[in-house]
Amino acid sequence: MASRTAQRGSIRGCCCGTLLAAILLIGGFLFWNAHTTPSGVTPPTGPSTAATAAGIIAAVGSSVQSQLPNTGHARIVLTESDLTVLAQSVSAASPSGMDSSLQVTTWDGKIVIADVIHIGPLGIWRAGYFTLSSGETLPLVTPTLTAIRVGNFSVPSGLVALLGSAIAKSDPVATLFQSSTSLASFSQSLDCAAVTPNGVVLWVHAPRVAALPGLCSGKQ
């Protein structure tokens, strides 16, 4: 019959082995996850309208004003590079300063806002996936966070709203309208919004002109 001391040693040895295996398993998972990029996270494409958010907003405002007299509607095209610059401008205004890893792409009909988070020495991509929709009572564009992925891991839906708040604050579509007095009036004059493979297309209309939500279903 084994002594209590021997039994305790056996239990300690067993627990240490289990703990070591768990540490290796978790470490292996984190290492693998750190080297797995979430779906849709690729370098932003398309030429940028301007190098700064202010430049993009000014160019969009000028384009809108030049288009409206013709048909009462104006088309706004934002490339992934434009969306990234706009999102980074929000990040730069935060107390922690600009997150240089922050980028925006479009994938599978969604806007993908991604950045790198650090777990110990590992840098892991975190991505929030947004859909765009227009309201029924007013043609307001509404981004809706539908999912978050950290590396190859999908965050449970119950935690998406909590963990995605920081990502949602970088919404580039809201930034476009909130940062410009000349464009702010159009935040309630949107015809529609559409996510394309290379960016976002928005249509706005002039005051006292009827909204045409079907514009986005045409050629982008």
LINBELJO-V482776 format. One record per residue. N is the residue number from 1. PHI is phi in degrees with one decimal (NA if undefined). OMEGA is omega in whole degrees, -180 to 180 (none if undefined). Layout:
BEGIN
n->(N/N)
phi->(PHI/PHI)
omega->(OMEGA/OMEGA)
END
This chain:
BEGIN
n->(1/2/3/4/5/6/7/8/9/10/11/12/13/14/15/16/17/18/19/20/21/22/23/24/25/26/27/28/29/30/31/32/33/34/35/36/37/38/39/40/41/42/43/44/45/46/47/48/49/50/51/52/53/54/55/56/57/58/59/60/61/62/63/64/65/66/67/68/69/70/71/72/73/74/75/76/77/78/79/80/81/82/83/84/85/86/87/88/89/90/91/92/93/94/95/96/97/98/99/100/101/102/103/104/105/106/107/108/109/110/111/112/113/114/115/116/117/118/119/120/121/122/123/124/125/126/127/128/129/130/131/132/133/134/135/136/137/138/139/140/141/142/143/144/145/146/147/148/149/150/151/152/153/154/155/156/157/158/159/160/161/162/163/164/165/166/167/168/169/170/171/172/173/174/175/176/177/178/179/180/181/182/183/184/185/186/187/188/189/190/191/192/193/194/195/196/197/198/199/200/201/202/203/204/205/206/207/208/209/210/211/212/213/214/215/216/217/218/219/220)
phi->(NA/-72.7/-74.3/-63.3/-63.4/-65.3/-64.1/-62.3/-63.6/-64.5/-66.5/-61.8/-64.0/-64.3/-64.8/-62.4/-63.4/-64.9/-63.5/-62.4/-62.5/-65.7/-62.3/-64.5/-65.5/-64.8/-62.0/-63.6/-64.3/-62.8/-64.9/-65.0/-66.6/-65.8/-103.4/-116.4/-89.7/-58.5/-56.5/85.3/-89.5/-137.5/-58.9/-58.0/-111.1/88.2/-68.9/-81.8/-61.6/-155.8/-80.6/-126.9/-61.5/-60.9/-65.8/-64.6/-62.3/-64.0/-66.7/-65.0/-59.8/-64.1/-64.8/-61.2/-63.9/-79.0/-85.6/-57.8/-60.6/-75.0/-129.3/84.7/-131.8/-137.2/-102.9/-114.4/-115.1/-118.4/-76.4/-59.8/-65.5/-61.2/-60.9/-66.2/-61.7/-64.6/-66.5/-67.6/-66.8/-69.7/-61.9/-66.1/-81.8/-78.0/-57.0/-82.2/84.6/-67.1/-90.0/-66.3/-84.4/-63.0/-149.2/-127.1/-133.4/-123.3/-157.1/52.9/76.1/-127.6/-87.6/-111.6/-104.2/-128.5/-150.9/-103.1/-108.9/-114.2/-116.7/62.8/-83.4/-95.0/-104.3/-121.7/-71.7/-116.0/-132.7/-108.2/-111.4/-117.0/-105.3/-115.5/-142.9/-107.9/-70.0/-89.1/-81.2/-129.0/-76.0/-90.0/-85.5/-126.6/-83.9/-122.8/-75.0/-107.3/-162.8/-132.5/-123.3/-116.2/62.8/-99.4/-102.3/-88.3/-71.4/-53.5/-56.5/-65.6/-101.3/-59.2/-62.5/-69.5/-80.1/-92.9/-61.5/-65.3/-68.4/-60.9/-64.8/-93.9/-53.6/-72.1/-69.0/-63.9/-59.2/-57.0/-86.3/-77.0/-94.8/-136.2/-64.0/-69.5/-95.5/-58.7/-64.8/-84.7/-64.2/-112.1/-127.2/-85.5/-75.0/-173.6/-140.0/-140.5/-90.2/-109.1/-60.9/-122.2/157.0/-134.1/-116.5/-123.7/-118.9/-125.3/-126.8/-74.9/-57.1/66.5/-112.0/-67.2/-70.7/-125.6/-60.4/-73.1/-59.5/-75.7/-84.6/-84.5/-66.6/-88.7)
omega->(-176/178/179/179/-180/179/179/178/179/-180/179/180/179/-179/179/179/179/180/179/179/180/179/180/-180/180/179/179/179/180/180/179/-179/-180/-179/177/-178/178/179/176/179/179/177/179/-178/176/177/178/179/178/-177/-177/178/180/179/179/-179/179/-179/178/179/179/-180/180/-177/-180/-178/-172/-178/-176/-175/-177/179/-179/-179/178/179/177/177/176/178/176/-179/179/179/180/180/-180/179/176/179/-178/-179/-180/-179/-178/180/-175/173/-175/-180/-175/178/-179/175/175/-175/175/178/-178/170/-179/177/-173/173/-179/173/-175/174/-173/-179/-175/173/-175/178/172/-177/174/-177/-176/168/177/177/178/-179/-178/-178/174/-180/180/176/-177/175/-180/178/-176/-177/173/174/175/-171/180/-175/177/179/178/-175/-179/-178/-175/-178/-178/-175/-176/-176/-180/179/-177/-180/-179/-178/-175/-180/177/-180/-178/-175/-177/-174/-177/178/-177/-179/-177/-179/-179/-180/176/179/179/173/-177/177/180/174/180/179/-175/-179/-178/175/178/173/177/179/-179/176/179/174/-177/177/177/-177/-178/-179/-177/180/178/-179/-179/none)
END
